Amino acid sequence: MLEIKNVKKAFNVGTVNEKIALNGLNLTLNDGDFVTVIGGNGAGKSTMLNAIAGVWDIDEGSIIIDGVDVTDMLEFKRAKYLGRVFQDPMMGTAADMEIQENMALAYRRGRARGLGWGITKKEKELYKQELKKLDLGLEDRMTSKVGLLSGGQRQALTLLMSALVKPKLLLLDEHTAALDPKTAAKVLELSDKIISESKLTAMMVTHNMNDAIKHGNRLVMMHEGRIIFDVSGEEKKKLTIDELVEKFTQSSGTEFASDRALLSK
């Protein structure tokens, strides 16, 4: 479903601030994989997600989604292949629009637009049924402005919207980092449910080692723009945080440098 082949990306090239963010990155995701991504500060995790989404051009390499080479495809054209949930709950929704209007935008992602009724009766019923899955009572507030919702409610809504039209790949960019622990656990539970029920291929960047081990069927660790550790199946399930830190030290030759990740131990 996803092939990242020898991808390189550097910022501020030729200056004292030059930073190699992705350094010959290679990664393949099979259909149905749910991969958690962890790494130290500046490892290239979010840069990788932005490269996949087309936020910026890569310097070398190629990115292929479901057999389609999207390397030179503009960001807005890639949107039909991708669903994405950001760290900031405010980024995935339009605050001044109603819940049902936000869902209508997500439902029309990648489709040709024309003149007609904004939201049909059939669509409203679909949105209502989908919102019920969140168990937050939002199905009874479809005409409420999204700006009135809490951060957790908005993130749950964004998650639902990202999978409303099944994407080829769902990108979760530290999507619970800005939430309190109880709300974060709820959003992660919803993530598992939506990914499982819709049989999505997904990639979740996280600083939380517990979450990286607990969720998904595969875990990859990044360091200096490359994958240095890749584990899946029963081996992943049996991992402990201490073993994960030890694997990082063995593979990178350095100490793990992420206070947020170590605090999750």
JOFENDA-V794496 format. One record per pair of residues at least 24 apart in sequence whose C-alpha atoms are under 10 Angstrom apart, sorted by sequence separation. I is the first residue (numbers start at 1). J is the second residue. D is the distance in whole Angstrom. If there is no record, write none. Layout:
i	j	d
I	J	D
I	J	D
//
This chain:
i	j	d
3	27	6
4	28	6
20	44	9
21	45	9
51	75	10
53	77	10
54	78	7
100	124	7
103	127	7
152	176	9
155	179	9
191	215	9
192	216	8
212	236	9
213	237	7
214	238	10
227	251	10
228	252	7
241	265	6
2	27	8
3	28	5
4	29	9
21	46	10
22	47	7
50	75	10
53	78	7
54	79	9
131	156	10
134	159	10
170	195	8
213	238	9
214	239	9
223	248	9
240	265	9
2	28	6
3	29	7
21	47	7
22	48	7
52	78	9
53	79	8
83	109	10
101	127	10
131	157	8
134	160	8
152	178	9
185	211	9
189	215	9
213	239	7
221	247	9
222	248	9
1	28	8
2	29	5
3	30	9
21	48	9
82	109	10
100	127	7
103	130	10
130	157	10
133	160	9
151	178	8
152	179	6
156	183	9
188	215	8
213	240	8
221	248	8
1	29	6
2	30	7
53	81	9
80	108	9
81	109	9
82	110	10
99	127	9
100	128	9
103	131	10
151	179	7
152	180	8
155	183	10
156	184	10
159	187	8
163	191	10
213	241	8
223	251	9
224	252	9
1	30	5
2	31	8
22	51	9
53	82	7
80	109	6
81	110	8
131	160	8
151	180	10
155	184	9
159	188	10
166	195	10
175	204	8
176	205	10
177	206	8
210	239	10
212	241	9
223	252	7
1	31	5
52	82	9
53	83	9
79	109	7
80	110	4
130	160	8
131	161	10
152	182	10
153	183	9
156	186	9
157	187	10
160	190	9
164	194	10
170	200	7
171	201	9
172	202	8
173	203	8
174	204	7
175	205	8
176	206	8
177	207	8
210	240	8
221	251	10
222	252	9
1	32	8
2	33	10
53	84	9
79	110	7
80	111	8
100	131	10
130	161	9
152	183	6
156	187	6
159	190	8
160	191	9
163	194	7
167	198	10
169	200	7
170	201	6
171	202	6
172	203	6
173	204	6
174	205	5
175	206	8
176	207	10
177	208	9
209	240	9
210	241	7
213	244	9
223	254	10
1	33	9
78	110	9
99	131	10
151	183	9
152	184	8
155	187	7
156	188	9
159	191	7
162	194	10
163	195	8
166	198	7
168	200	7
169	201	5
170	202	5
171	203	5
172	204	5
173	205	5
174	206	5
176	208	10
209	241	6
76	109	10
77	110	8
127	160	10
165	198	10
166	199	9
167	200	7
168	201	7
169	202	6
170	203	6
171	204	6
172	205	6
173	206	7
174	207	7
208	241	10
209	242	10
223	256	9
76	110	9
127	161	10
130	164	8
152	186	9
153	187	9
156	190	7
160	194	8
164	198	9
166	200	7
167	201	8
168	202	9
169	203	8
170	204	8
171	205	8
172	206	8
174	208	9
9	44	10
25	60	10
26	61	9
28	63	10
31	66	9
49	84	9
152	187	7
156	191	9
159	194	8
163	198	8
166	201	10
167	202	9
209	244	8
22	58	9
24	60	8
25	61	9
26	62	10
27	63	10
28	64	9
29	65	10
30	66	9
209	245	9
10	47	10
22	59	9
23	60	10
24	61	8
25	62	10
26	63	10
28	65	10
29	66	10
127	164	9
163	200	8
9	47	8
22	60	10
100	138	10
126	164	10
9	48	9
99	138	8
100	139	9
103	142	9
8	48	10
99	139	9
102	142	10
7	48	9
100	141	9
101	142	8
9	51	9
99	141	7
100	142	5
101	143	8
8	51	10
98	141	9
99	142	5
100	143	6
101	144	10
102	145	9
4	48	9
7	51	9
98	142	7
99	143	6
100	144	8
101	145	9
102	146	8
98	143	5
99	144	6
100	145	9
101	146	9
97	143	9
98	144	5
99	145	6
100	146	9
4	51	10
9	56	9
97	144	8
98	145	4
99	146	6
4	52	8
9	57	8
10	58	8
11	59	10
96	144	9
97	145	5
98	146	6
99	147	9
3	52	10
8	57	10
9	58	5
10	59	7
96	145	6
97	146	6
98	147	9
99	148	10
2	52	9
8	58	6
9	59	5
10	60	10
95	145	6
96	146	7
97	147	8
98	148	10
99	149	10
7	58	7
8	59	5
9	60	7
94	145	9
95	146	5
96	147	6
207	258	8
209	260	9
210	261	9
7	59	7
8	60	5
9	61	9
94	146	7
95	147	4
96	148	9
106	158	9
109	161	10
134	186	9
207	259	9
208	260	7
209	261	6
7	60	5
8	61	6
93	146	7
94	147	8
95	148	8
109	162	10
134	187	9
207	260	6
208	261	5
209	262	8
211	264	9
6	60	7
7	61	4
8	62	9
93	147	9
95	149	9
103	157	9
106	160	9
107	161	8
206	260	10
207	261	5
208	262	8
209	263	9
210	264	7
5	60	9
6	61	5
7	62	6
99	154	9
102	157	9
103	158	9
106	161	6
107	162	9
109	164	9
110	165	9
135	190	10
206	261	8
207	262	9
208	263	8
209	264	6
210	265	7
5	61	5
6	62	7
7	63	8
90	146	9
102	158	9
105	161	9
106	162	7
107	163	9
108	164	10
109	165	8
134	190	7
207	263	9
208	264	5
209	265	7
4	61	8
5	62	5
6	63	9
90	147	8
103	160	9
104	161	9
106	163	9
107	164	6
108	165	8
133	190	9
207	264	8
208	265	8
4	62	6
5	63	6
99	157	8
103	161	6
106	164	7
107	165	6
109	167	10
3	62	8
4	63	5
5	64	8
95	154	9
102	161	8
103	162	9
106	165	7
107	166	10
134	193	10
3	63	6
4	64	7
90	150	10
94	154	10
104	164	10
133	193	9
134	194	10
2	63	7
3	64	5
4	65	9
89	150	9
90	151	7
93	154	7
103	164	8
133	194	9
2	64	6
3	65	7
89	151	6
92	154	8
93	155	9
1	64	8
2	65	5
3	66	8
88	151	9
89	152	7
91	154	9
92	155	8
1	65	6
2	66	6
3	67	8
7	71	10
89	153	9
90	154	7
91	155	9
93	157	8
1	66	4
2	67	8
3	68	10
89	154	6
90	155	8
92	157	9
93	158	6
1	67	7
2	68	9
3	69	9
88	154	10
89	155	5
92	158	5
1	68	9
2	69	10
4	71	10
88	155	8
89	156	9
91	158	9
92	159	9
87	155	9
89	157	9
90	158	9
93	161	9
86	155	8
89	158	8
92	161	9
85	155	8
89	159	10
92	162	9
85	156	9
85	157	10
86	158	9
85	158	6
86	159	9
84	158	8
85	159	6
83	158	10
84	159	8
85	160	10
83	159	9
85	161	9
83	160	10
84	161	9
85	162	7
83	161	8
84	162	6
83	162	5
84	163	9
82	162	8
83	163	6
82	163	9
83	164	9
83	165	9
82	165	10
83	166	8
84	167	9
177	260	10
81	165	10
82	166	9
83	167	6
80	165	9
81	166	9
82	167	5
83	168	8
84	169	8
85	170	8
86	171	8
87	172	8
88	173	9
80	166	9
81	167	5
82	168	6
83	169	6
84	170	6
85	171	6
86	172	6
87	173	6
88	174	9
89	175	8
80	167	7
81	168	5
82	169	5
83	170	5
84	171	5
85	172	5
86	173	5
87	174	5
88	175	7
89	176	9
79	167	9
80	168	8
81	169	7
82	170	6
83	171	6
84	172	6
85	173	6
86	174	7
87	175	4
88	176	9
89	177	10
80	169	10
81	170	9
82	171	7
83	172	8
84	173	8
85	174	8
86	175	5
87	176	7
88	177	8
89	178	8
85	175	6
86	176	9
87	177	6
88	178	7
89	179	9
84	175	9
85	176	10
86	177	10
87	178	6
88	179	9
86	178	10
87	179	9
66	168	7
65	168	7
66	169	9
65	169	8
53	169	10
52	169	10
53	171	9
84	202	10
87	205	10
52	171	9
83	202	9
84	203	10
85	204	9
87	206	10
82	202	10
84	204	10
50	171	10
49	171	7
49	172	9
50	173	9
49	173	7
46	172	10
46	173	7
45	173	9
46	174	9
45	174	10
34	169	10
37	172	10
32	168	10
33	169	10
34	170	9
35	171	10
36	172	9
37	173	10
31	168	9
32	169	9
37	174	10
31	169	9
29	169	9
49	203	9
49	204	9
49	205	8
48	205	10
34	192	9
45	204	10
46	205	7
45	205	7
46	206	10
34	195	8
45	206	9
33	195	10
34	196	9
45	207	10
32	195	9
32	196	9
34	199	10
2	168	9
32	198	10
33	199	9
34	200	8
35	201	8
36	202	8
37	203	7
38	204	9
39	205	9
41	207	9
1	168	7
2	169	8
32	199	6
33	200	8
34	201	6
35	202	6
36	203	6
37	204	6
38	205	6
39	206	8
40	207	8
1	169	8
31	199	9
32	200	5
33	201	5
34	202	5
35	203	5
36	204	5
37	205	5
38	206	6
39	207	7
31	200	8
32	201	4
33	202	6
34	203	6
35	204	6
36	205	6
37	206	6
38	207	6
39	208	10
31	201	6
32	202	7
33	203	8
34	204	8
35	205	9
36	206	7
37	207	8
38	208	8
39	209	9
30	201	8
31	202	9
36	207	10
37	208	10
38	209	7
29	201	8
30	202	10
37	209	10
29	202	9
36	209	10
38	211	10
29	203	9
38	212	7
36	211	8
37	212	7
38	213	10
36	212	5
37	213	10
45	221	9
35	212	9
36	213	8
45	222	7
48	225	8
36	214	9
43	221	9
44	222	7
45	223	9
47	225	9
48	226	10
36	215	7
43	222	6
44	223	7
45	224	10
35	215	8
36	216	6
42	222	9
43	223	5
44	224	7
45	225	8
34	215	8
35	216	6
36	217	8
37	218	9
38	219	8
39	220	8
40	221	9
41	222	10
42	223	8
43	224	5
44	225	5
45	226	9
34	216	5
35	217	6
36	218	6
37	219	6
38	220	7
39	221	5
40	222	7
41	223	9
42	224	7
43	225	5
44	226	8
45	227	10
33	216	8
34	217	6
35	218	5
36	219	5
37	220	5
38	221	5
39	222	5
40	223	7
41	224	9
42	225	8
43	226	8
44	227	10
33	217	7
34	218	6
35	219	5
36	220	6
37	221	6
38	222	6
39	223	6
40	224	9
43	227	9
32	217	9
33	218	7
34	219	9
35	220	7
36	221	9
37	222	7
38	223	9
39	224	9
39	225	10
39	226	10
39	227	9
29	218	10
38	227	10
39	228	9
37	227	9
39	229	10
38	229	10
27	220	9
37	230	9
35	230	10
35	231	10
25	222	9
35	232	9
34	232	10
2	201	9
25	224	10
26	225	10
27	226	9
33	232	10
1	201	7
2	202	10
22	222	10
23	223	10
25	225	6
26	226	7
27	227	8
1	202	10
22	223	9
23	224	7
24	225	7
25	226	5
26	227	7
21	223	10
22	224	7
23	225	5
24	226	7
25	227	7
21	224	7
22	225	4
23	226	6
24	227	9
27	230	10
20	224	8
21	225	5
22	226	7
23	227	10
19	224	10
20	225	7
21	226	9
22	227	10
38	244	10
39	245	10
40	248	9
39	248	8
43	257	10
10	225	10
40	255	9
41	256	9
42	257	9
43	258	10
9	225	9
40	256	6
41	257	6
42	258	9
8	225	8
39	256	8
40	257	5
41	258	5
7	225	9
8	226	10
39	257	8
40	258	5
41	259	9
7	226	9
39	258	8
40	259	9
41	260	9
6	226	10
38	258	10
40	260	9
41	261	9
40	261	8
39	261	8
40	262	10
38	261	8
//
